[in-house]
Amino acid sequence: MANALITSQVVTNDVLRIAHNASAFLGNMNTEFKEAWTGEYKPGNTLNARRPVQFTHRTGSAANVQDVTESSTPIVIQPELGVDFAISSNDLALSVGSNGQVSKEFKNRYLLPAGLKIAAILDFSIGTIIKNGAHQLVGTPGTPPATFADLLNSAVPLDRMSVPRDGNRMAAIEPGANANIVAGISSLFNNQSVLGEQYKTGIIKTSAGLDIAMSQNVPSHTVGPLGGAPLTNGANQGLTNAGATDNPLALNMSLITNGWTAAVAVRLNQGDTFTIAGIFSVNPETKASTGVLQSFVVIGPTAAAPGPVSSDVAGNLTMAISPCIIAGGAYQNVTARPGTGVALTITSGVANTTYTQNIVWHRNAITFVSPKQETPGGMDMAYQASLADEGGISLRFVRGFDINLNRFVSRFDVLWGAAVVLPNFSVRRTN
């Protein structure tokens, strides 16, 4: 039994490390809630991650007491992710040496494909969550970033939103763009100790405040069919400051529009982005205009029903969007609320066209959780690993005997959830 325990521990840890090293996102997200399921009272299938509070300021000695408005973002545990295969007991027993290391042949045959599959599915799924939750989009659809300067420009929205330059900014970019960008920075000075870390992690460390990870699993986005000339339908949609102690907050809202092609048909897909004429973003602290139109992302017909959004026979369309339009108070994010009949400009690209979405983000933009699972008894092998230096992911390995087919079946299982808690801390750089 002791040998079985050592073997299962080695196998689990190896797959965990392979998955982490092959992932652009694991290890680069906020994992502060990783112990939430270990206490007496577990949060169940959904954990609410609290968002930072914002305040207004005063000038002068007279106190201006304001209400504290707190909010949270739900993180829903996704369906169980797993990889299963059958191998003989001899293959497994003979592949772990007395030094606790797995043989190269066994790792390449079984553990490497399992770890890479888990990493690929997690990366694509997390990237899609970010793509659908990030409203800031830069670049010209159809034109991939070709230089390091292009990539640095992708991080400009983070600077405008006062996102810290604290070494926790990352970029996940597709292989073609990565080749161009890496070639462009090859002549820059690189600290030797930093280069050594790059060889181990596959992440390019730069002195420009943005680390780069190549990922073939960054998501794509297909723009909706569109049609017509969309306009706001109704003035003053959104929230505004109603008084000195009123700090209104909503994470999303319904925007009523018209002017779409007069037919019942899908117009927008979840993840489409747009701007509203004359509605500019503001600095989150000073509330001064950035001079840049605020970008919004489409959630779906309602926030509770994400997905494609359709117009009616008259060309009217109501959609849930993020962020909410807030024109005053501590959570103000725009210069004003739009009037009626104001034009919308779709920025995600040409109708029915698919674009790769490179992702630039700060670690705190996304919160990742991976609850530990029960380790079943009565199994030939069972072990669970959750290594802090492997991105906070919990992986369970179980092996049992299949009496019907006379073989040992091995399975790896991951429970996980992720959410964009701070949308301003992430940017989509379209290809």
C-alpha positions as CSV (number, residue, x, y, z in Angstrom):
1,M,0.0,0.0,0.0
2,A,2.9,2.4,0.8
3,N,4.3,1.7,-2.7
4,A,0.9,2.4,-4.3
5,L,0.6,5.6,-2.4
6,I,4.1,6.8,-3.5
7,T,3.3,5.9,-7.1
8,S,0.0,7.6,-7.2
9,Q,1.5,10.7,-5.6
10,V,4.3,10.9,-8.1
11,V,1.9,10.4,-11.0
12,T,-0.5,13.1,-9.8
13,N,2.2,15.6,-9.1
14,D,3.8,15.0,-12.5
15,V,0.6,15.6,-14.4
16,L,-0.1,18.7,-12.3
17,R,3.3,20.2,-13.2
18,I,2.9,19.3,-16.9
19,A,-0.5,21.1,-17.0
20,H,0.8,24.2,-15.2
21,N,3.9,24.5,-17.4
22,A,1.8,24.2,-20.6
23,S,-0.8,26.8,-19.5
24,A,-0.7,30.5,-20.1
25,F,-3.3,31.2,-17.4
26,L,-2.6,28.8,-14.5
27,G,-0.4,30.6,-12.0
28,N,-1.3,34.0,-13.4
29,M,-4.7,34.5,-11.7
30,N,-5.9,35.4,-8.3
31,T,-6.3,32.3,-6.2
32,E,-7.1,33.8,-2.8
33,F,-10.3,31.8,-2.4
34,K,-8.5,28.4,-2.9
35,E,-9.2,27.4,0.7
36,A,-12.9,28.3,0.7
37,W,-14.1,24.7,0.4
38,T,-11.8,23.4,3.2
39,G,-13.7,24.9,6.2
40,E,-16.7,23.7,8.1
41,Y,-19.1,25.7,5.9
42,K,-18.5,25.2,2.2
43,P,-19.9,27.7,-0.3
44,G,-21.5,25.0,-2.5
45,N,-21.5,25.3,-6.3
46,T,-21.1,29.1,-6.4
47,L,-18.6,31.4,-4.6
48,N,-19.1,35.1,-4.5
49,A,-15.8,37.0,-4.9
50,R,-16.0,40.4,-3.3
51,R,-14.9,43.3,-5.4
52,P,-13.0,46.4,-4.1
53,V,-15.0,49.3,-2.7
54,Q,-14.6,52.7,-4.3
55,F,-15.2,56.1,-2.7
56,T,-15.7,59.7,-3.7
57,H,-13.5,62.4,-2.1
58,R,-14.1,65.7,-0.5
59,T,-12.3,69.1,-0.5
60,G,-12.3,71.0,2.7
61,S,-12.6,70.1,6.4
62,A,-16.4,69.4,6.5
63,A,-17.0,65.6,6.5
64,N,-19.0,64.2,3.6
65,V,-20.0,60.8,4.9
66,Q,-20.9,58.4,2.1
67,D,-22.6,55.1,1.9
68,V,-20.4,52.0,1.4
69,T,-21.6,50.0,-1.6
70,E,-20.1,46.6,-1.8
71,S,-20.5,44.1,-4.6
72,S,-19.4,40.6,-5.6
73,T,-18.9,38.5,-8.7
74,P,-20.2,34.9,-8.7
75,I,-17.7,32.2,-9.5
76,V,-19.6,29.1,-10.6
77,I,-17.9,25.7,-10.5
78,Q,-17.7,24.3,-14.0
79,P,-18.6,20.7,-15.0
80,E,-15.9,18.2,-13.9
81,L,-12.9,18.1,-16.3
82,G,-11.2,14.8,-16.6
83,V,-8.9,12.5,-18.6
84,D,-9.4,8.7,-18.4
85,F,-7.4,5.8,-19.8
86,A,-6.5,2.2,-19.1
87,I,-3.0,0.9,-18.5
88,S,-1.7,-2.3,-17.0
89,S,-0.5,-2.5,-13.4
90,N,3.0,-3.6,-14.6
91,D,3.4,-0.5,-16.8
92,L,2.7,1.7,-13.8
93,A,4.6,-0.2,-11.2
94,L,7.7,-0.6,-13.4
95,S,7.7,3.1,-14.4
96,V,8.4,4.7,-11.0
97,G,11.9,4.3,-9.8
98,S,13.2,4.1,-6.2
99,N,14.2,7.8,-6.5
100,G,10.5,8.7,-6.9
101,Q,10.9,9.7,-10.5
102,V,8.6,8.6,-13.4
103,S,10.4,7.0,-16.3
104,K,10.7,9.2,-19.4
105,E,9.0,6.6,-21.6
106,F,6.0,6.4,-19.2
107,K,5.7,10.2,-18.9
108,N,5.8,10.7,-22.7
109,R,3.3,7.9,-23.3
110,Y,0.7,8.7,-20.7
111,L,1.3,11.6,-18.4
112,L,2.4,14.2,-20.9
113,P,-0.7,13.8,-23.1
114,A,-3.0,13.9,-20.1
115,G,-1.4,17.0,-18.6
116,L,-1.4,18.8,-22.0
117,K,-5.0,17.9,-22.6
118,I,-6.0,19.3,-19.2
119,A,-3.9,22.5,-19.8
120,A,-5.4,23.0,-23.3
121,I,-9.0,22.7,-22.1
122,L,-8.5,24.9,-19.1
123,D,-6.6,27.6,-21.1
124,F,-9.3,27.7,-23.8
125,S,-12.2,27.7,-21.2
126,I,-10.6,30.4,-19.1
127,G,-9.7,32.5,-22.1
128,T,-13.3,32.3,-23.3
129,I,-14.5,33.5,-19.9
130,I,-12.2,36.4,-20.1
131,K,-13.1,37.1,-23.8
132,N,-16.8,37.2,-22.9
133,G,-16.2,39.3,-19.7
134,A,-13.7,41.9,-20.9
135,H,-15.2,45.0,-22.5
136,Q,-11.9,46.7,-23.5
137,L,-10.8,45.7,-27.0
138,V,-7.9,47.2,-28.9
139,G,-6.4,46.7,-32.4
140,T,-7.9,46.5,-35.8
141,P,-9.9,43.3,-36.4
142,G,-8.0,41.3,-39.1
143,T,-4.6,42.8,-38.3
144,P,-2.6,40.8,-35.7
145,P,0.0,42.5,-33.5
146,A,3.3,42.5,-35.4
147,T,5.7,44.2,-33.1
148,F,6.4,44.5,-29.4
149,A,5.1,48.1,-29.6
150,D,1.8,46.7,-30.8
151,L,1.6,44.5,-27.7
152,L,2.6,47.3,-25.4
153,N,-0.2,49.5,-26.9
154,S,-2.6,46.7,-25.9
155,A,-1.8,47.4,-22.3
156,V,-2.5,51.2,-22.6
157,P,-6.2,50.7,-21.5
158,L,-4.8,49.1,-18.3
159,D,-2.8,52.3,-17.6
160,R,-5.8,54.4,-18.3
161,M,-7.7,52.4,-15.7
162,S,-4.9,52.8,-13.1
163,V,-4.1,49.1,-13.1
164,P,-0.9,48.6,-11.1
165,R,2.5,48.1,-12.8
166,D,3.6,45.6,-10.2
167,G,5.0,42.7,-12.2
168,N,1.6,41.0,-12.4
169,R,0.7,41.9,-16.0
170,M,0.5,39.1,-18.6
171,A,-0.2,38.7,-22.2
172,A,-1.3,35.4,-23.9
173,I,-0.8,35.6,-27.6
174,E,-1.3,33.2,-30.5
175,P,1.7,31.6,-32.2
176,G,1.9,33.8,-35.3
177,A,1.9,37.0,-33.3
178,N,4.2,35.5,-30.8
179,A,6.8,34.8,-33.5
180,N,6.7,38.4,-34.7
181,I,6.9,39.9,-31.3
182,V,9.6,37.7,-29.9
183,A,11.8,38.4,-32.9
184,G,11.3,42.1,-32.3
185,I,12.6,42.0,-28.7
186,S,15.5,39.6,-29.3
187,S,17.9,42.6,-29.4
188,L,16.7,44.1,-26.1
189,F,18.8,43.7,-22.9
190,N,17.8,40.6,-20.9
191,N,19.0,39.8,-17.4
192,Q,20.7,36.4,-17.3
193,S,18.7,35.2,-14.3
194,V,15.5,36.3,-16.0
195,L,16.5,34.3,-19.1
196,G,17.0,31.2,-17.0
197,E,13.5,31.5,-15.6
198,Q,12.2,31.9,-19.1
199,Y,13.6,28.6,-20.1
200,K,11.9,26.9,-17.2
201,T,8.5,28.5,-17.5
202,G,8.2,29.3,-21.2
203,I,7.1,32.8,-20.3
204,I,9.0,35.7,-21.8
205,K,10.0,38.2,-19.1
206,T,10.4,41.7,-20.3
207,S,11.6,44.9,-18.7
208,A,8.5,46.7,-20.1
209,G,6.1,45.6,-17.3
210,L,4.4,42.9,-19.4
211,D,5.3,39.2,-19.5
212,I,4.4,37.2,-22.6
213,A,3.1,33.6,-22.9
214,M,2.5,32.0,-26.3
215,S,-0.7,30.0,-26.3
216,Q,-2.3,28.2,-29.2
217,N,-5.4,28.0,-27.0
218,V,-6.4,31.7,-26.8
219,P,-10.1,31.9,-27.8
220,S,-11.6,33.2,-31.1
221,H,-14.6,35.4,-31.4
222,T,-17.2,35.3,-34.2
223,V,-19.0,38.6,-34.7
224,G,-22.8,38.5,-34.8
225,P,-24.7,38.9,-38.2
226,L,-25.3,42.6,-37.3
227,G,-27.5,44.6,-39.8
228,G,-29.0,48.1,-39.8
229,A,-27.8,51.3,-38.1
230,P,-28.3,50.7,-34.3
231,L,-29.2,53.6,-32.0
232,T,-30.0,54.0,-28.4
233,N,-33.8,54.0,-27.8
234,G,-34.5,56.1,-24.8
235,A,-32.5,58.8,-23.0
236,N,-30.5,58.5,-19.8
237,Q,-30.2,54.7,-19.7
238,G,-27.9,53.6,-16.9
239,L,-27.2,55.1,-13.4
240,T,-26.2,58.5,-12.2
241,N,-25.2,60.0,-8.9
242,A,-28.4,61.0,-7.1
243,G,-26.9,62.7,-4.0
244,A,-23.8,63.3,-2.0
245,T,-24.0,60.0,-0.1
246,D,-25.4,57.9,-3.1
247,N,-22.9,55.6,-4.7
248,P,-24.9,53.6,-7.2
249,L,-23.4,50.5,-8.6
250,A,-24.5,47.8,-11.1
251,L,-22.1,45.4,-12.8
252,N,-24.3,45.1,-15.9
253,M,-27.5,46.6,-17.3
254,S,-30.1,46.2,-20.1
255,L,-29.6,48.6,-23.0
256,I,-32.6,49.3,-25.2
257,T,-31.8,50.0,-28.9
258,N,-33.5,50.3,-32.2
259,G,-32.5,50.9,-35.8
260,W,-31.4,47.3,-36.5
261,T,-32.6,45.6,-39.7
262,A,-36.4,45.2,-39.3
263,A,-36.6,41.5,-39.1
264,V,-36.6,38.8,-36.4
265,A,-33.0,37.6,-36.5
266,V,-29.8,37.3,-34.5
267,R,-27.8,40.5,-34.6
268,L,-25.2,40.2,-31.9
269,N,-23.2,37.4,-30.3
270,Q,-22.0,37.2,-26.7
271,G,-18.6,38.9,-26.6
272,D,-19.3,41.5,-29.3
273,T,-18.1,45.0,-28.3
274,F,-19.3,48.4,-29.2
275,T,-19.0,52.1,-28.3
276,I,-21.7,54.8,-28.0
277,A,-21.1,58.2,-29.7
278,G,-20.0,60.8,-27.2
279,I,-19.8,58.5,-24.2
280,F,-16.2,58.5,-22.9
281,S,-14.5,56.5,-20.2
282,V,-13.2,58.2,-17.1
283,N,-10.2,57.8,-14.8
284,P,-11.4,55.6,-12.0
285,E,-9.9,57.8,-9.3
286,T,-10.1,61.4,-10.6
287,K,-13.3,60.8,-12.8
288,A,-11.7,63.0,-15.5
289,S,-12.4,61.9,-19.1
290,T,-9.8,59.8,-20.7
291,G,-10.8,61.1,-24.1
292,V,-11.4,57.5,-25.2
293,L,-14.9,56.2,-26.0
294,Q,-16.1,53.7,-23.4
295,S,-16.2,50.2,-24.7
296,F,-19.0,47.8,-23.8
297,V,-19.4,44.1,-24.2
298,V,-22.6,42.2,-25.1
299,I,-23.6,39.5,-22.5
300,G,-26.9,38.3,-24.1
301,P,-30.6,39.0,-24.1
302,T,-30.4,39.2,-20.3
303,A,-27.5,38.9,-17.8
304,A,-29.1,35.6,-16.6
305,A,-29.3,34.2,-20.2
306,P,-25.9,34.9,-22.0
307,G,-25.8,34.2,-25.7
308,P,-26.9,35.6,-29.1
309,V,-29.2,38.6,-29.1
310,S,-32.0,39.1,-31.7
311,S,-33.9,42.0,-33.0
312,D,-37.7,42.0,-33.4
313,V,-39.7,42.6,-36.6
314,A,-39.4,46.3,-36.1
315,G,-35.7,46.4,-35.6
316,N,-35.8,46.8,-31.8
317,L,-33.3,45.0,-29.6
318,T,-32.6,44.9,-25.9
319,M,-29.4,43.5,-24.7
320,A,-27.5,43.0,-21.4
321,I,-24.2,44.7,-21.5
322,S,-21.2,45.3,-19.3
323,P,-20.1,47.5,-17.7
324,C,-23.2,49.3,-16.6
325,I,-23.4,53.0,-17.7
326,I,-22.7,54.9,-14.4
327,A,-22.4,58.7,-14.8
328,G,-21.7,59.8,-11.2
329,G,-20.7,58.7,-7.8
330,A,-17.7,56.6,-6.6
331,Y,-18.3,54.0,-9.3
332,Q,-18.6,56.5,-12.2
333,N,-17.2,55.0,-15.4
334,V,-18.4,57.4,-18.1
335,T,-18.7,61.1,-18.8
336,A,-22.5,61.1,-19.3
337,R,-25.5,58.9,-20.0
338,P,-26.5,58.8,-23.7
339,G,-29.5,60.5,-25.1
340,T,-32.0,58.8,-27.3
341,G,-31.1,58.2,-31.0
342,V,-27.3,58.1,-30.3
343,A,-25.3,55.8,-32.7
344,L,-23.7,52.6,-31.6
345,T,-20.5,51.5,-33.4
346,I,-19.7,47.8,-33.4
347,T,-15.9,47.4,-32.7
348,S,-15.5,43.6,-32.5
349,G,-15.2,43.3,-36.3
350,V,-17.0,42.6,-39.5
351,A,-20.3,40.7,-39.4
352,N,-20.0,36.9,-39.3
353,T,-16.2,37.0,-39.2
354,T,-14.0,35.1,-36.7
355,Y,-11.0,36.8,-35.0
356,T,-8.4,35.4,-32.6
357,Q,-8.5,37.2,-29.3
358,N,-5.1,37.7,-27.6
359,I,-5.5,38.5,-24.0
360,V,-3.7,41.1,-21.9
361,W,-4.5,41.1,-18.2
362,H,-3.4,41.7,-14.6
363,R,-3.4,38.8,-12.2
364,N,-6.3,40.2,-10.2
365,A,-8.6,40.5,-13.2
366,I,-9.5,36.9,-12.9
367,T,-10.2,34.8,-9.9
368,F,-9.6,31.1,-10.2
369,V,-10.8,28.4,-7.8
370,S,-10.2,24.6,-7.8
371,P,-11.9,22.8,-4.9
372,K,-10.4,19.6,-3.6
373,Q,-12.5,16.5,-4.3
374,E,-13.2,13.6,-2.1
375,T,-10.6,10.8,-2.4
376,P,-12.6,7.5,-2.7
377,G,-11.8,4.5,-0.6
378,G,-11.5,1.0,-1.8
379,M,-9.5,1.9,-4.9
380,D,-6.2,0.4,-6.0
381,M,-4.7,3.9,-6.0
382,A,-6.1,7.3,-5.0
383,Y,-4.4,10.6,-4.4
384,Q,-5.1,14.3,-4.6
385,A,-2.6,17.1,-5.1
386,S,-3.0,20.8,-4.9
387,L,0.3,22.6,-5.2
388,A,0.5,26.4,-4.6
389,D,3.3,26.8,-7.0
390,E,1.4,25.0,-9.8
391,G,-1.3,27.7,-10.1
392,G,-3.7,26.7,-7.3
393,I,-5.2,23.8,-9.3
394,S,-6.3,20.7,-7.5
395,L,-6.0,17.4,-9.3
396,R,-7.3,14.0,-8.2
397,F,-5.9,10.7,-9.6
398,V,-7.8,7.5,-9.0
399,R,-7.1,4.0,-10.3
400,G,-9.4,1.0,-10.0
401,F,-9.8,-2.4,-11.5
402,D,-12.4,-2.9,-14.2
403,I,-13.6,-6.5,-13.6
404,N,-15.6,-6.6,-16.8
405,L,-12.7,-5.9,-19.1
406,N,-9.9,-7.2,-16.9
407,R,-7.9,-3.9,-16.8
408,F,-6.9,-1.1,-14.5
409,V,-8.7,2.2,-15.4
410,S,-7.0,5.5,-14.4
411,R,-8.7,8.8,-14.2
412,F,-7.6,12.4,-13.5
413,D,-10.3,14.9,-12.3
414,V,-10.3,18.6,-11.9
415,L,-13.0,20.8,-10.4
416,W,-12.6,24.5,-11.3
417,G,-14.2,27.8,-11.7
418,A,-13.1,31.2,-12.9
419,A,-14.7,34.7,-13.3
420,V,-13.6,38.1,-14.5
421,V,-13.9,40.0,-11.2
422,L,-12.2,43.2,-12.3
423,P,-13.1,43.8,-16.0
424,N,-11.0,47.0,-16.2
425,F,-7.9,44.8,-15.5
426,S,-8.2,42.9,-18.8
427,V,-8.0,43.7,-22.5
428,R,-8.7,41.8,-25.7
429,R,-6.1,42.4,-28.4
430,T,-7.9,41.2,-31.6
431,N,-6.1,39.6,-34.5
